[in-house]
Amino acid sequence: MQYRTLGRTGVQVSTLALGAMNFGSIGRTTQEEATALVDTALDAGINLIDTADMYGTGESEEMVGRAIAGRRDDIVLATKAGMPMSEERNHRGSSRRWLVTALDASLRRLGVDHVDLYQIHRWDPATGDEETLSALTDLQRAGKIRAFGSSTFPAHRIVRAQWAAREHHLGRYATEQPSYSLLQRGIEAHVLPVTQEYGMGVLVWSPLASGWLSGAVRADRGLTNHRARILPERFDLTVPANRARMDAVERLAKVADDAGLTMIQLALGFVTAHPAVTCALIGPRTLDHLRAQLAAADTVLPADVLDAVDGIVAPGTDLAPQEKFDTPPALLDAALRRR
């Protein structure tokens, strides 16, 4: 396992990190299975575990808490807040009112007195940066969080938050957690240059592109992976974007074969090769999935392989732009584009 410094925090984290979204009902994972995943990941050298309050409406945090009991000090523990936790309109977002409540609930579910990284799950256009950063700074000073970060923020919002922190003498986001893979490279054009400029750590999610890069999705076999069953529209080959992804997967598979790599090794080796990326979050549902992903822990892709990848999916290109989560609200709501 390789290790890198998480932004400017001084904290060393493994280049592969364990994402816990699949713990519980989302991934149909029992506590026993989740604990086995944590045990195996830690034994392999992974030292960062990432979850969120909204994963299973708290279920993932509870399962992570049970799995890490007795070994908290050896783990860099990260969670997130901001997504809706109930129908109540104020049980979401990044206001001081909600973040103070949400963090206390997360700490209770995790069974810990602090988290190492607390992340705002999505940019909240209803809340000003000063409000959010002020609350996070106070939580940090209270010792409940060691550092805080953003997740899936557009580049201009990352810049705006950094400016607000400086202007109001507040703590700043130390990390960003964007989506990044061989098939979704848009952040190379805007987000990653910004995170490098501000010295932010970057934890990338969905490096296997929801299973497209797992090796299980190929043109000559049915699309039967777990994600295809719960999100069929993302794998429907009548959709042009999905046909483009399948074409890219077939060409990338040949690159992997020629280099003596699995698709997983190619995919994880690619995202961790970018100098702006600190670690890749893997979210296995089973021990077999985890072991296949751990095989990429020491993968270093040579220049000719990276060049071949660039020839298939151009740098800064998203093959499925409709699946982006950092789209400005005005592009999604016509009312915001009109007087």
N, C-alpha and C positions, 0 to 999 in steps of 0.2 A: 504494500500500500504506500502511496506517495502522500505527502502532506504539504499544505501551503498555508500562508498567513491569511486570515480572513480580513481583507481590507487593511485598515490601519489599527485594528483592535489588538494586535499582538497575539491573538489566539490561533493556535495551529489546528487545522482541520484536515481530515482525509479528503482526497480528491473524489472519492465516491462517498455519498452520504445517504443515510437511510430515510426515505420518505414514508410516512405512516398513514397516508390517505386510505390505503386499502385495509387498514386494521378495522375489523368490525363488519357492519352490515354492507358497506360499500363494496368491499372485496370478499365478503362472505368468509372472513377470517376469524377463527375463535381465539380466545385468550391464550390457549396453549400454543396455537400456531404462531400468534404474534410474538410471544415470548421466545419461541424457537428461532424466529427470524431475527430478533434483537440479539439473542445469544450468539448466533452464527455470524452476524454482521460485526459484533464487537470482537469476537475471536479472530476475525479476518483483518482487524485493524481499523474498521470504520469507527469514528468517534463522534460523529454529528448525527443527531436524530431530529427530524423536522416533522411537525404535525400542525394542526390548526383547530381552533375551537369548533368550526363548522363541520369538520369531518365526522359524519355520523352524529351531528349535533352533540358533540362532546365525547362520544364513544371512543374515538381514536385516542384522545388525550388520556382517558381513564385506562385504556389498555396499555399505552406507553408507560404510564405511571406505575402500573403493576409490574411491567416487564423490567423496569430499571431500578426497582426498589432495592436498596442496599448498595448501589454502585453509582449513585448520582454524580459524585465528584469526578468520575472518569469520563463523563459524557458532556459534550457541548449540546445543550438542549434548546431547541428553537420551536416556537409556536407562532400562530398568527391570529389576528382578530380583524373584524370589520365587516365580514359577510353576515347576512341575516341569520339570527339564531332563533327567531320566533316570528309570529305575525305582528307583534308589537312594533310599532314604527321606530321606536328609539332603541331597540335591541339590535343595533347594527351601526355601521359607519365608524367614523374616527373622531367623534366628539370626546371631550374630556369626560363628560358624564358617562358615556358608554365604555370607554377604554378602561377607566378605573374599575368599573364593575366587571367587565369581561376578563381582565387580567386576574382579578381575585378568583373568579370562577375557574379559570384555566389552572391556576396554581393549586386550587383545591382538587381538581380532577387529576392533575399530574402528581399530587402528593409531595410537592416541593415548596420551598420558600422563595425561590427565584427561578427565572429562566435566563439563559445566556444570551438569547436573541429573540426579541419580540418584534414581529413584523406586521405592518398594515397590509392586509390581504389584497385590497384593491384601492386605488385612488378614490377618495370620496369627494365629489364635486360640491357637496352641500356644506363641507367643513373647511375652514381656512387653515392654511399651513401653520400659522402661529398657534392656533388652538390645539392642533394635534401635537406639534413639536413641544409645546409647553407642557402638556400632559405627560408625554413620553419622557421628557427631561426630569420632571418631578418623580415619576415612577423609577427612573434610573437612580436618582439621588436617594430615594427611599430604600434602595437595595433590592427592589423586586425584579428588576431587569438589569443585565449587565451592558447590553447594547441594543439598539433598535434599528430596524430597516424597513424598506418598502418591498412590495411584491407586485410585479406586472404593472409598474408605473410607466406611462409614456415618457420619452426622453425629456420633453419640455417640462413635465411636472417634477422630474428628478432635479432638474436645474432650478426650478422655482423653489422647491423645498430647501435646497442647499443655500439659495440666496436668503430665504426667510430665516433660516437658522443663524446665518451670519448677521443679518440685519437686527434680529431681536435677541442676540446673544444666548441662543438656545443650543441644546445638543442637536446633532445632525444625523440623518440616516447614514449608517455605516455600511449597509449592504443593500443590494437589490436582488430580487428573485424573479427572473423572467423565464418565459418559455423559449427553448432553444434546441434545435436538432438539425440533422442533415437536411431535413425537408422544410424546416422553418428557420430561415437564416436572416430574417428581417432586422433583428436587433443588432446585427453587425453594422448596419448603416447608421444607426442613431443611438440606441441605448448603450451599447458597449463602449463606444468612444466617450460618452458622457461619464460612465462609471469609472473608466480609466482616468479621466481628467480629475475626478474628485477622489480617487484612491479608494473606491468602494469595493467591498467583497461582492462576488457574484455567485449565487447558488442557482443553477439552472434546473428547471423542472421540465418533465416530459422529454428527456433526451432520446427516448425510444419512440417518440411521436405516437403515443397511445397504442403502441404495439406494432405499428407499421414497420419498425426497424428491428423487431424482435427475432426475425427469421421465420416466424410463423405465417406471415402474410406474403404470399407469392401468387403470381398469375395462374399457376397450374394447380392450385388447390383452393378449396372453399375458404371464405373468410369466417372462421369459426372461433376466433379468440374471444376472451371475455368482453373486451371493449366493443367488438363488433356486435355482440348481443345486446349490450345496454345502450350503445350509441350507433345504431345501424346506419344513420345518415352519413356518418363520417367514413363509412366503408362502401357505400353504394357506388358501384362503378359506372352507373349511368350519369353521375355527377362529373363534369369535366375536370374539376380539381382533383377528384379521387383517381380518375384515369391518369392524370399527370403524375400523381404520387406513385401509382403502381408502375408506370413506366420508369420512374426514377429508381424505385426499389429494385426492379429487375437489373438495371444498369449498375447500381451500387452493389448488388449481390455479386456481380462478376468482379468488380474491383476487390471486394473482400476475398473472394475465392482465389484470385490471382495473387493476393498478398498473404494467403495462408491464415486469414482471420475469419472469425464468425461475424455475422452482421452486428451482433451486440458489441463485439470488440471494436468494430469499425465505428459504430454510432457513438459509443462512449469515449473512445479514443479521439474522435473528431471534436466533440464539444470541450473536452478537457485540454485540447491542444491550443485553444485560443488563449492568448496571454491575459485577457481580461477576466477569464473564468476561474473561479476558485475551486468549485466542486460541482459535480453533477448529482442531482437527487434521483435515486433509483427507488421505485415503489413496488417491490415484488409482492405477489400474493402467496407464493409457495416457496419452500426451500429450494426446489429445483430452479425456479426463476432466479432466486437470489444467487445460487451458486453459478449459474450461467453468466450473471452480471458481474460477480466478483472476479471472474476470469479476465475481465477487462481492466482490473485494478492497475496493472503495470504496463498497459498497452501504450506505446508511443508510436504514432504514425509517421513514417518517413515522408519527405517532401513530395516524392512522386505520387504517393497515395493521396495526399491532400490536394495535389494538382489535379488528379483524376476526379476527385470529388467536385472540385470547382468547375470542371468541364461538364458535370451532370446537373448540378444545382448551383447556379451562379451566386457568388457572394452577395449577401444582403437581400436575397430573394425568399419570399414565403410562397410555397406551393399551395397552401390552403389559407389565403388571407381572411376568409370568412370565419376562421376559428381563432382569430386574434382576440386577446382579452384586454388590450390596451388602446383600443380604438377610441378616439375622442367622442364624447357623447353626442356632439352635433352631427356626426356622421350616421348615428343610429336613430336619432329622433329628429324628424323633419321640422318640428316646431322650433327647435333650437337654431335653425338656419334661416328663419324668416322673422321679419318684424311684425 
